[in-house]
Amino acid sequence: MRTISLSVGLLSALAWPTRPAISQQAPRGLTLQEARAAARRVSPDLAAAQAALDAASARARQAGALTNPLVSYAYEQTSAGGQRTSQSIAALEQPLELTGVRGARRGAALLRREAAEADLRAAEGLLVFDVTRAYALAEAADERLALAARAATAFERAQRVTVARLAAGDVSGYQARRIGLESARYAALRAEASLARRTAYLSLASLTGFPADSLMLSGLAPPESLPSPLTALSLDSIVALAVRQRPELLAAGRQAAAALADARAAGRERIPVPIAAAGWKTERAIGGARLDGFVAGISLPLPFWDRRGGAVAAADADARRRAAELDMVRRRVVREAVEAYAAVRAVDEELEQLRSALGAEAAAALRAAESAYLEGEIPLIEWLDAVRAYHEAESIFATLRADSHVRRAALERATGGILFEDRQP
């Protein structure tokens, strides 16, 4: 009888073979790009950020508006000893904004509009990351369910063969009970993987707006190849990109600049704004004579009671607070970029260790071990060790593959731009 010796150490390093995942058995399902587009259409976070941008744009327009003029009319009448005189005065008054307050307010409003635009980009970046993560986890759940289903099916076949061999006296009762126990174990793993798949699809459905049941039926698009290692980008370039184009940092910078503009406007509000007046006057004198002429004047508020000291102090404090917040955001952005870069490099190294063992050889080795056991060429324990090592290696690879795409999406979010080819995870 020929004996096939399988190395447990080799099988534990086996990676993904040609994987007939559940999503590949159905017609082409949802792609990552379609999921992102659907999430953009239904996301309340994007809708809120867009509404905030619309409001900021409206405030910027309002901040540039001139102060409305004031139309006044006065009528005076005096009489004494049967004689009467009257005056009618119509005037137009206009504040003369010569202190630059309106320009400072408008500048601050424009900066806040730019901050709202950056907030919208940040919300979209976070949404893209969430969808990518949910999509990758759903794809990994598909692969784990397919793996558990194959293992459970293999043990069901082995159990049927073992029952027949037990009746013929070729195997012991212990082997038959052990096969039954392993068959139940992998059936439980299949049920657990099915529940995990549903949970993953529920998360993806909540982001895209598709019904979870229909999404599970259609599945996802077939996965692309493994992501290439991160070699072209250095840590210094990643940090520089994050500082230059991260939306959260851009928004914090615009808010800090707007706070400085508010402080300048508050300081200029201390200067009284003159009000110019011009109009027409009609006077009826004693004897019925009518006199017509024009009036002109200027008025100036006197800062006796309100010298705007509290407003200026508050605006200065707000400017300092915004500057401190900008420094906090800058430090956080740099830290997140460094952490995201390190995470991508780490998962690349783990994948690289498995990359050389990828291919159909892993599945072929497992099939050979199953056939050898069913034909009685290897003992039960050796086949169980082979199945367990294969199952663990495949599960680890599915996790690493999903984690690789999640980490890349996190790195792109940390830098605020596209660093990798927009491929299907």
MITI-390098 format. One line per field, with one value per residue (C-alpha): residue in one letter; residue number from 1; z, y, x. Coordinates in pm, 1 decimal, decimal comma, padded with zeros to 6 digits. Each point is the difference from the previous one (the first is absolute). Layout:
aa	(a | ...) .
i	(NUM | ...) .
w	(Z | ...) .
v	(Y | ...) .
u	(X | ...) .
REM end
This chain:
aa	(m | r | t | i | s | l | s | v | g | l | l | s | a | l | a | w | p | t | r | p | a | i | s | q | q | a | p | r | g | l | t | l | q | e | a | r | a | a | a | r | r | v | s | p | d | l | a | a | a | q | a | a | l | d | a | a | s | a | r | a | r | q | a | g | a | l | t | n | p | l | v | s | y | a | y | e | q | t | s | a | g | g | q | r | t | s | q | s | i | a | a | l | e | q | p | l | e | l | t | g | v | r | g | a | r | r | g | a | a | l | l | r | r | e | a | a | e | a | d | l | r | a | a | e | g | l | l | v | f | d | v | t | r | a | y | a | l | a | e | a | a | d | e | r | l | a | l | a | a | r | a | a | t | a | f | e | r | a | q | r | v | t | v | a | r | l | a | a | g | d | v | s | g | y | q | a | r | r | i | g | l | e | s | a | r | y | a | a | l | r | a | e | a | s | l | a | r | r | t | a | y | l | s | l | a | s | l | t | g | f | p | a | d | s | l | m | l | s | g | l | a | p | p | e | s | l | p | s | p | l | t | a | l | s | l | d | s | i | v | a | l | a | v | r | q | r | p | e | l | l | a | a | g | r | q | a | a | a | a | l | a | d | a | r | a | a | g | r | e | r | i | p | v | p | i | a | a | a | g | w | k | t | e | r | a | i | g | g | a | r | l | d | g | f | v | a | g | i | s | l | p | l | p | f | w | d | r | r | g | g | a | v | a | a | a | d | a | d | a | r | r | r | a | a | e | l | d | m | v | r | r | r | v | v | r | e | a | v | e | a | y | a | a | v | r | a | v | d | e | e | l | e | q | l | r | s | a | l | g | a | e | a | a | a | a | l | r | a | a | e | s | a | y | l | e | g | e | i | p | l | i | e | w | l | d | a | v | r | a | y | h | e | a | e | s | i | f | a | t | l | r | a | d | s | h | v | r | r | a | a | l | e | r | a | t | g | g | i | l | f | e | d | r | q | p) .
i	(1 | 2 | 3 | 4 | 5 | 6 | 7 | 8 | 9 | 10 | 11 | 12 | 13 | 14 | 15 | 16 | 17 | 18 | 19 | 20 | 21 | 22 | 23 | 24 | 25 | 26 | 27 | 28 | 29 | 30 | 31 | 32 | 33 | 34 | 35 | 36 | 37 | 38 | 39 | 40 | 41 | 42 | 43 | 44 | 45 | 46 | 47 | 48 | 49 | 50 | 51 | 52 | 53 | 54 | 55 | 56 | 57 | 58 | 59 | 60 | 61 | 62 | 63 | 64 | 65 | 66 | 67 | 68 | 69 | 70 | 71 | 72 | 73 | 74 | 75 | 76 | 77 | 78 | 79 | 80 | 81 | 82 | 83 | 84 | 85 | 86 | 87 | 88 | 89 | 90 | 91 | 92 | 93 | 94 | 95 | 96 | 97 | 98 | 99 | 100 | 101 | 102 | 103 | 104 | 105 | 106 | 107 | 108 | 109 | 110 | 111 | 112 | 113 | 114 | 115 | 116 | 117 | 118 | 119 | 120 | 121 | 122 | 123 | 124 | 125 | 126 | 127 | 128 | 129 | 130 | 131 | 132 | 133 | 134 | 135 | 136 | 137 | 138 | 139 | 140 | 141 | 142 | 143 | 144 | 145 | 146 | 147 | 148 | 149 | 150 | 151 | 152 | 153 | 154 | 155 | 156 | 157 | 158 | 159 | 160 | 161 | 162 | 163 | 164 | 165 | 166 | 167 | 168 | 169 | 170 | 171 | 172 | 173 | 174 | 175 | 176 | 177 | 178 | 179 | 180 | 181 | 182 | 183 | 184 | 185 | 186 | 187 | 188 | 189 | 190 | 191 | 192 | 193 | 194 | 195 | 196 | 197 | 198 | 199 | 200 | 201 | 202 | 203 | 204 | 205 | 206 | 207 | 208 | 209 | 210 | 211 | 212 | 213 | 214 | 215 | 216 | 217 | 218 | 219 | 220 | 221 | 222 | 223 | 224 | 225 | 226 | 227 | 228 | 229 | 230 | 231 | 232 | 233 | 234 | 235 | 236 | 237 | 238 | 239 | 240 | 241 | 242 | 243 | 244 | 245 | 246 | 247 | 248 | 249 | 250 | 251 | 252 | 253 | 254 | 255 | 256 | 257 | 258 | 259 | 260 | 261 | 262 | 263 | 264 | 265 | 266 | 267 | 268 | 269 | 270 | 271 | 272 | 273 | 274 | 275 | 276 | 277 | 278 | 279 | 280 | 281 | 282 | 283 | 284 | 285 | 286 | 287 | 288 | 289 | 290 | 291 | 292 | 293 | 294 | 295 | 296 | 297 | 298 | 299 | 300 | 301 | 302 | 303 | 304 | 305 | 306 | 307 | 308 | 309 | 310 | 311 | 312 | 313 | 314 | 315 | 316 | 317 | 318 | 319 | 320 | 321 | 322 | 323 | 324 | 325 | 326 | 327 | 328 | 329 | 330 | 331 | 332 | 333 | 334 | 335 | 336 | 337 | 338 | 339 | 340 | 341 | 342 | 343 | 344 | 345 | 346 | 347 | 348 | 349 | 350 | 351 | 352 | 353 | 354 | 355 | 356 | 357 | 358 | 359 | 360 | 361 | 362 | 363 | 364 | 365 | 366 | 367 | 368 | 369 | 370 | 371 | 372 | 373 | 374 | 375 | 376 | 377 | 378 | 379 | 380 | 381 | 382 | 383 | 384 | 385 | 386 | 387 | 388 | 389 | 390 | 391 | 392 | 393 | 394 | 395 | 396 | 397 | 398 | 399 | 400 | 401 | 402 | 403 | 404 | 405 | 406 | 407 | 408 | 409 | 410 | 411 | 412 | 413 | 414 | 415 | 416 | 417 | 418 | 419 | 420 | 421 | 422 | 423 | 424 | 425) .
w	(00000,0 | -00109,3 | 00276,2 | -00065,8 | 00255,9 | 00039,1 | 00179,8 | 00245,3 | -00007,0 | -00376,8 | 00008,3 | 00270,5 | -00241,6 | -00289,0 | -00137,7 | -00228,1 | -00291,1 | -00286,6 | 00214,2 | -00127,1 | 00242,2 | 00028,7 | -00177,8 | -00298,0 | -00038,8 | -00059,1 | -00279,2 | 00046,0 | 00306,5 | 00161,1 | -00069,6 | 00239,5 | -00226,3 | -00016,2 | 00377,0 | 00045,0 | -00248,3 | 00171,9 | 00340,5 | -00127,6 | -00114,9 | 00329,3 | 00262,4 | 00257,9 | 00101,4 | -00351,4 | -00014,4 | 00328,0 | -00115,8 | -00329,1 | 00187,6 | 00220,3 | -00313,0 | -00146,6 | 00324,0 | 00006,9 | -00361,6 | 00081,5 | 00301,4 | -00217,0 | -00241,2 | 00287,3 | 00157,3 | -00314,9 | -00006,7 | 00063,1 | 00290,7 | -00109,2 | -00013,9 | 00225,6 | -00133,3 | 00247,6 | -00014,2 | 00260,8 | 00017,6 | 00238,1 | 00063,1 | 00232,9 | 00063,3 | 00218,7 | -00005,1 | -00290,2 | -00208,7 | -00105,6 | -00162,9 | -00111,3 | -00122,9 | -00192,5 | -00016,6 | -00198,7 | 00028,5 | -00101,2 | 00248,5 | -00082,2 | 00237,7 | -00146,1 | 00060,9 | -00014,1 | 00273,8 | -00198,3 | 00224,4 | -00289,9 | -00189,9 | 00305,8 | 00060,3 | -00362,5 | 00006,3 | 00307,9 | -00163,2 | -00315,1 | 00211,9 | 00179,7 | -00334,7 | -00096,5 | 00334,7 | -00078,1 | -00337,4 | 00176,3 | 00249,4 | -00290,8 | -00148,0 | 00341,6 | 00036,3 | -00345,3 | 00084,3 | 00317,8 | -00191,3 | -00264,1 | 00274,4 | 00177,1 | -00322,5 | -00093,9 | 00342,0 | -00004,9 | -00355,1 | 00082,9 | 00312,7 | -00195,3 | -00263,4 | 00268,9 | 00155,1 | -00338,4 | -00022,3 | 00356,4 | -00057,7 | -00320,6 | 00184,1 | 00288,7 | -00243,9 | -00187,4 | 00324,0 | 00127,6 | -00331,4 | 00011,1 | 00347,7 | -00102,3 | -00277,4 | 00241,0 | 00251,2 | -00259,6 | -00105,8 | 00362,4 | 00083,2 | -00287,6 | 00103,8 | 00362,2 | -00108,6 | -00192,1 | 00300,0 | -00173,0 | 00256,0 | 00374,3 | 00185,5 | 00129,9 | -00354,7 | -00090,5 | 00307,1 | -00065,2 | -00357,5 | 00123,3 | 00253,5 | -00259,4 | -00240,1 | 00264,9 | 00078,4 | -00357,0 | -00042,5 | 00296,4 | -00158,4 | -00318,4 | 00195,5 | 00180,8 | -00329,6 | -00146,4 | 00291,6 | -00030,9 | -00370,9 | 00068,2 | 00258,3 | -00248,9 | -00271,5 | 00239,7 | 00066,8 | -00373,4 | -00065,5 | 00265,7 | -00183,3 | -00357,4 | 00057,7 | -00176,6 | 00169,6 | 00185,5 | -00127,1 | -00365,4 | 00049,0 | 00146,7 | -00292,0 | -00266,0 | 00188,7 | -00084,0 | -00311,0 | -00039,3 | 00188,6 | -00181,9 | 00052,6 | 00320,0 | 00066,1 | -00085,3 | 00282,6 | 00106,4 | -00144,3 | -00195,7 | 00290,0 | 00291,6 | 00343,9 | -00052,4 | -00320,5 | 00172,9 | 00284,8 | -00245,5 | -00197,1 | 00316,7 | 00119,7 | -00343,5 | -00098,7 | 00296,5 | 00000,1 | 00378,5 | 00023,3 | -00281,1 | 00175,5 | 00330,9 | -00175,0 | -00161,5 | 00331,1 | 00169,3 | -00275,2 | 00026,2 | 00375,9 | -00061,6 | -00248,6 | 00261,5 | 00249,2 | -00249,1 | -00066,2 | 00372,7 | 00044,9 | -00282,1 | 00146,6 | 00267,0 | -00261,7 | -00029,7 | -00335,8 | -00128,3 | -00146,9 | -00287,9 | -00064,8 | -00295,9 | -00079,7 | -00091,1 | 00222,3 | -00056,4 | 00234,1 | 00001,8 | 00171,2 | 00134,5 | -00276,9 | -00202,2 | -00161,3 | -00084,2 | 00025,6 | -00148,1 | 00045,8 | 00078,9 | 00321,4 | 00059,2 | 00313,6 | 00160,3 | 00333,2 | 00198,8 | 00285,1 | 00319,0 | 00168,8 | 00352,8 | 00133,2 | -00243,4 | -00102,3 | -00127,7 | 00247,8 | 00085,2 | -00364,8 | -00090,7 | 00289,0 | -00089,8 | -00366,7 | 00095,3 | 00229,2 | -00276,6 | -00236,5 | 00251,4 | 00051,7 | -00373,5 | -00030,5 | 00276,9 | -00164,2 | -00329,5 | 00169,4 | 00155,8 | -00336,1 | -00165,9 | 00259,2 | -00030,0 | -00379,2 | 00012,8 | 00258,1 | -00200,7 | -00318,3 | 00174,6 | 00155,9 | -00326,7 | -00188,6 | 00259,6 | -00011,5 | -00379,0 | 00015,8 | 00271,0 | -00186,8 | -00319,5 | 00179,3 | 00124,0 | -00345,6 | -00152,9 | 00224,6 | -00142,8 | -00357,3 | -00113,4 | 00118,8 | -00179,0 | -00274,7 | -00065,9 | 00164,0 | 00342,9 | -00109,3 | -00193,7 | 00307,1 | 00212,3 | -00257,9 | -00016,6 | 00377,9 | -00002,7 | -00272,1 | 00183,8 | 00315,5 | -00175,0 | -00166,0 | 00331,9 | -00091,9 | 00288,7 | 00354,9 | 00117,6 | 00215,1 | -00291,1 | -00217,1 | 00281,4 | 00052,7 | -00371,5 | -00011,0 | 00309,2 | -00129,2 | -00339,1 | 00153,9 | 00232,3 | -00278,2 | -00230,5 | 00276,7 | 00085,2 | -00363,6 | -00039,8 | 00304,5 | -00121,8 | -00346,4 | 00134,6 | 00250,2 | -00278,2 | -00187,2 | 00320,2 | 00096,3 | -00344,7 | 00019,7 | 00343,3 | -00138,7 | -00283,1 | 00249,6 | 00220,5 | -00290,2 | -00150,1 | -00350,5 | -00229,6 | 00040,4 | -00155,2 | -00312,4 | 00063,9 | -00039,2 | 00123,2 | 00343,0) .
v	(00000,0 | 00336,6 | 00259,5 | 00373,1 | 00212,4 | 00353,8 | 00269,6 | 00192,8 | 00289,4 | 00030,8 | -00013,2 | 00267,4 | 00239,8 | -00077,9 | 00300,5 | 00056,5 | -00236,2 | 00057,1 | 00090,0 | -00074,2 | 00249,5 | 00028,0 | 00335,9 | -00161,7 | -00265,6 | 00261,2 | 00258,6 | 00300,0 | 00187,1 | 00334,4 | 00160,8 | 00223,4 | 00299,9 | -00065,5 | -00033,0 | 00332,1 | 00173,9 | -00137,7 | 00108,0 | 00353,2 | 00019,9 | -00107,9 | 00117,8 | 00235,6 | 00112,4 | 00126,9 | 00163,1 | 00179,8 | 00110,1 | 00127,7 | 00193,7 | 00152,5 | 00105,1 | 00156,5 | 00189,9 | 00121,9 | 00116,5 | 00192,1 | 00162,8 | 00101,8 | 00172,1 | 00169,2 | 00118,9 | 00195,6 | 00188,8 | 00375,0 | 00146,3 | 00114,8 | 00376,9 | 00161,0 | 00223,6 | 00251,0 | 00263,4 | 00266,2 | 00262,4 | 00296,6 | 00257,3 | 00298,4 | 00264,6 | 00309,8 | 00299,2 | -00141,4 | -00050,4 | -00338,9 | -00137,2 | -00355,6 | -00197,3 | -00328,3 | -00181,3 | -00318,3 | -00149,9 | -00304,9 | -00126,9 | -00241,7 | -00139,3 | 00052,9 | -00322,6 | 00140,2 | -00216,2 | -00324,9 | -00195,7 | -00127,3 | -00119,1 | -00182,8 | -00165,8 | -00102,3 | -00139,2 | -00205,7 | -00130,4 | -00102,2 | -00184,5 | -00183,7 | -00093,2 | -00154,7 | -00181,2 | -00138,6 | -00122,7 | -00177,5 | -00148,8 | -00135,9 | -00162,0 | -00142,2 | -00147,4 | -00155,4 | -00143,1 | -00156,4 | -00143,7 | -00150,6 | -00157,6 | -00141,9 | -00147,1 | -00147,7 | -00158,5 | -00140,7 | -00128,8 | -00167,9 | -00161,0 | -00125,7 | -00148,8 | -00166,6 | -00137,9 | -00147,7 | -00170,9 | -00134,8 | -00139,6 | -00168,7 | -00146,2 | -00126,5 | -00144,8 | -00191,0 | -00138,6 | -00101,0 | -00169,9 | -00188,4 | -00132,1 | -00098,1 | -00211,1 | -00141,5 | -00085,2 | -00193,3 | -00193,8 | -00061,6 | -00140,3 | -00245,3 | -00092,8 | -00041,7 | -00248,3 | -00186,9 | 00005,6 | 00208,9 | 00283,8 | 00016,4 | 00144,0 | 00277,5 | 00111,6 | -00000,3 | 00206,4 | 00239,1 | 00054,1 | 00068,0 | 00248,9 | 00182,7 | 00001,2 | 00165,7 | 00246,0 | 00118,0 | 00014,4 | 00237,7 | 00200,7 | 00023,6 | 00128,3 | 00249,9 | 00117,1 | 00037,6 | 00220,7 | 00205,6 | 00044,6 | 00128,7 | 00244,6 | 00127,7 | 00044,6 | 00181,4 | 00248,7 | 00049,2 | 00030,3 | 00269,9 | 00209,8 | -00056,3 | -00000,3 | -00332,7 | -00261,7 | -00242,5 | -00312,3 | 00098,6 | 00103,5 | -00340,4 | -00171,9 | 00197,7 | -00009,9 | 00199,8 | 00024,1 | -00251,6 | 00112,3 | 00141,2 | -00100,7 | 00058,5 | 00361,6 | 00077,2 | 00082,9 | 00362,1 | 00080,3 | 00325,2 | 00225,3 | 00096,6 | 00102,6 | 00357,7 | 00033,2 | -00144,4 | 00250,9 | 00286,0 | -00099,4 | -00020,8 | 00344,7 | 00150,9 | -00149,6 | -00162,8 | 00158,6 | 00012,6 | 00197,2 | 00232,4 | 00065,4 | 00072,3 | 00240,8 | 00188,6 | 00019,0 | 00140,9 | 00260,7 | 00088,9 | 00049,1 | 00242,8 | 00188,7 | 00018,1 | 00140,4 | 00269,3 | 00085,9 | 00021,5 | 00238,1 | 00220,9 | 00013,6 | 00227,0 | 00274,3 | 00185,5 | -00032,7 | 00341,9 | 00034,0 | 00243,5 | 00155,7 | 00197,5 | 00108,4 | 00267,3 | 00258,9 | 00199,7 | 00285,3 | 00208,7 | 00330,6 | 00267,9 | 00148,0 | -00322,2 | 00027,8 | -00332,5 | -00060,3 | -00308,2 | -00123,4 | -00297,5 | -00134,4 | -00184,0 | -00129,5 | -00258,7 | -00174,2 | -00193,6 | -00245,7 | 00080,3 | -00305,5 | 00102,1 | -00312,4 | -00275,4 | 00001,1 | -00362,2 | -00108,4 | -00328,5 | -00086,1 | 00066,5 | -00213,3 | -00284,0 | 00010,2 | -00008,6 | -00298,2 | -00181,5 | 00060,7 | -00149,1 | -00298,1 | -00063,9 | 00023,3 | -00257,1 | -00226,8 | 00030,4 | -00119,2 | -00289,8 | -00102,8 | 00024,7 | -00229,0 | -00245,7 | -00003,2 | -00070,7 | -00275,6 | -00165,5 | 00013,2 | -00165,3 | -00266,9 | -00071,8 | -00027,3 | -00240,0 | -00211,4 | -00034,7 | -00099,1 | -00256,0 | -00169,4 | 00005,0 | -00187,9 | -00260,5 | -00045,5 | -00022,6 | -00295,7 | -00183,1 | 00124,2 | -00260,1 | -00284,3 | 00125,4 | -00200,8 | -00315,8 | -00220,7 | 00052,9 | -00124,5 | -00287,0 | -00106,8 | -00001,9 | -00199,6 | -00248,3 | -00035,4 | -00057,2 | -00261,8 | -00171,4 | -00023,2 | -00123,1 | -00268,3 | -00092,3 | 00113,7 | 00246,0 | -00003,6 | 00214,4 | 00231,3 | 00095,7 | 00092,1 | 00199,0 | 00192,4 | 00075,3 | 00126,3 | 00214,0 | 00152,6 | 00072,4 | 00153,4 | 00222,1 | 00113,2 | 00084,0 | 00190,9 | 00196,1 | 00087,5 | 00118,2 | 00222,3 | 00139,4 | 00065,0 | 00196,2 | 00178,7 | 00100,8 | 00185,5 | 00154,5 | 00121,6 | 00148,4 | 00180,1 | 00129,8 | 00127,2 | 00181,2 | 00157,8 | 00097,6 | 00183,9 | 00136,6 | -00125,7 | -00303,0 | -00194,5 | -00334,5 | -00119,1 | 00004,4 | -00373,4 | -00248,5 | -00133,6) .
u	(00000,0 | 00148,7 | 00044,7 | -00014,9 | 00186,9 | -00128,5 | 00193,5 | -00215,0 | 00245,1 | -00031,9 | -00378,6 | -00017,3 | 00174,3 | -00230,4 | -00180,4 | -00296,4 | -00049,4 | -00233,5 | -00301,7 | -00350,5 | -00156,2 | -00374,0 | 00000,8 | 00176,1 | -00267,4 | -00270,0 | -00017,6 | 00223,7 | -00119,1 | 00066,9 | 00338,9 | 00186,0 | -00049,9 | -00374,5 | -00013,2 | 00178,9 | -00228,5 | -00309,9 | 00131,2 | 00058,9 | -00361,2 | -00155,1 | 00250,0 | -00156,5 | 00349,3 | 00070,1 | -00341,8 | 00069,5 | 00346,0 | -00144,6 | -00267,8 | 00270,7 | 00188,7 | -00314,5 | -00057,1 | 00361,7 | -00028,0 | -00317,5 | 00167,4 | 00294,2 | -00235,6 | -00180,4 | 00323,9 | 00083,6 | -00329,9 | 00002,1 | -00194,5 | -00344,4 | -00062,6 | -00259,1 | -00276,8 | -00144,0 | -00273,6 | -00069,4 | -00272,5 | 00005,4 | -00270,7 | 00007,8 | -00264,0 | -00038,6 | -00238,1 | -00197,8 | 00311,7 | 00130,4 | 00314,6 | 00078,4 | 00298,8 | 00017,3 | 00335,4 | 00063,6 | 00350,5 | 00199,8 | 00258,6 | 00282,9 | 00266,2 | 00347,9 | 00187,9 | 00351,5 | 00152,3 | 00033,9 | -00236,1 | -00209,0 | 00307,7 | 00130,9 | -00337,6 | -00025,2 | 00352,1 | -00083,0 | -00318,9 | 00189,4 | 00255,4 | -00278,7 | -00147,9 | 00334,7 | 00001,3 | -00346,2 | 00126,9 | 00285,2 | -00246,4 | -00202,8 | 00312,2 | 00085,2 | -00348,5 | 00028,4 | 00342,1 | -00134,4 | -00295,3 | 00229,8 | 00208,6 | -00306,6 | -00136,8 | 00337,9 | 00035,3 | -00354,7 | 00049,5 | 00332,2 | -00144,0 | -00301,7 | 00228,6 | 00210,9 | -00319,2 | -00093,8 | 00336,3 | -00013,4 | -00348,5 | 00112,2 | 00300,0 | -00213,7 | -00253,2 | 00271,5 | 00141,7 | -00344,7 | -00079,2 | 00330,0 | -00076,1 | -00349,5 | 00151,4 | 00254,9 | -00270,5 | -00198,8 | 00309,5 | 00099,4 | -00341,9 | 00032,6 | 00356,0 | -00110,2 | -00264,2 | 00268,2 | 00233,3 | 00268,6 | -00006,0 | -00044,1 | -00292,3 | 00225,9 | 00079,5 | -00366,8 | -00090,0 | 00288,6 | -00114,0 | -00351,8 | 00130,5 | 00209,8 | -00293,2 | -00216,7 | 00279,8 | 00036,1 | -00376,5 | -00002,9 | 00280,1 | -00205,2 | -00300,4 | 00220,0 | 00150,4 | -00349,5 | -00104,7 | 00319,2 | -00068,2 | -00349,3 | 00135,5 | 00257,4 | -00260,9 | -00231,6 | 00278,4 | 00058,2 | -00374,1 | -00035,9 | 00258,8 | -00118,4 | -00375,4 | -00049,8 | -00220,7 | 00222,7 | -00179,2 | 00022,3 | 00361,4 | 00082,7 | -00169,4 | 00185,3 | 00328,4 | 00308,6 | 00209,0 | 00285,1 | 00311,0 | 00296,9 | 00360,4 | 00190,1 | 00103,1 | 00358,7 | 00241,2 | 00042,5 | 00342,5 | -00023,9 | -00100,6 | 00221,3 | -00116,4 | 00120,3 | -00202,9 | -00307,9 | 00028,3 | 00055,8 | -00310,5 | -00207,8 | 00109,2 | -00062,1 | -00335,7 | -00176,6 | -00348,8 | -00029,1 | 00324,4 | -00105,5 | -00330,6 | 00173,2 | 00237,3 | -00287,4 | -00184,7 | 00310,3 | 00040,8 | -00370,0 | 00036,5 | 00287,9 | -00217,6 | -00276,1 | 00250,5 | 00103,6 | -00363,0 | -00073,0 | 00291,7 | -00119,4 | -00349,9 | 00143,0 | 00026,7 | -00335,3 | -00171,7 | -00116,4 | -00346,0 | -00047,4 | -00340,5 | -00136,5 | -00352,7 | -00253,4 | -00163,2 | -00320,3 | -00092,5 | -00315,0 | 00057,8 | -00232,8 | -00206,0 | -00015,9 | 00339,7 | 00159,1 | 00370,7 | 00166,3 | 00354,0 | 00220,4 | 00142,8 | 00325,4 | 00157,9 | 00218,7 | -00031,9 | 00257,4 | -00072,5 | 00188,1 | 00157,0 | -00087,3 | -00171,2 | 00096,7 | 00365,2 | -00011,9 | 00266,1 | -00168,9 | -00064,0 | 00363,7 | 00127,1 | -00235,6 | 00103,4 | 00367,7 | -00062,1 | -00189,1 | 00290,5 | 00243,2 | -00229,1 | -00023,0 | 00378,4 | 00042,0 | -00257,6 | 00186,2 | 00317,6 | -00192,2 | -00143,5 | 00341,6 | 00154,2 | -00287,1 | 00025,4 | 00373,1 | -00050,1 | -00278,6 | 00207,9 | 00295,7 | -00222,1 | -00182,0 | 00329,5 | 00140,8 | -00317,0 | 00017,6 | 00365,9 | -00072,9 | -00283,2 | 00209,4 | 00275,4 | -00246,1 | -00146,9 | 00344,9 | 00078,9 | -00301,8 | 00026,2 | 00252,0 | -00225,4 | -00310,8 | -00161,6 | -00193,5 | 00267,0 | -00156,6 | -00341,5 | 00160,7 | 00199,2 | -00312,7 | -00193,6 | 00283,4 | -00004,7 | -00376,0 | 00026,8 | 00285,2 | -00206,3 | -00310,8 | 00211,8 | 00157,6 | 00350,4 | 00048,8 | -00131,7 | -00288,2 | 00211,3 | 00224,2 | -00296,5 | -00163,4 | 00323,1 | 00016,4 | -00360,1 | 00047,3 | 00324,6 | -00155,3 | -00312,2 | 00203,3 | 00233,5 | -00289,5 | -00182,7 | 00313,5 | 00051,1 | -00359,5 | 00043,4 | 00331,3 | -00133,2 | -00298,0 | 00222,0 | 00237,4 | -00274,1 | -00133,3 | 00347,7 | 00055,1 | -00332,4 | 00099,8 | 00330,7 | -00176,9 | -00237,3 | 00295,1 | 00163,6 | -00320,6 | 00072,7 | 00019,0 | 00323,1 | -00086,3 | -00172,1 | -00375,2 | -00043,2 | -00254,0 | 00103,7) .
REM end
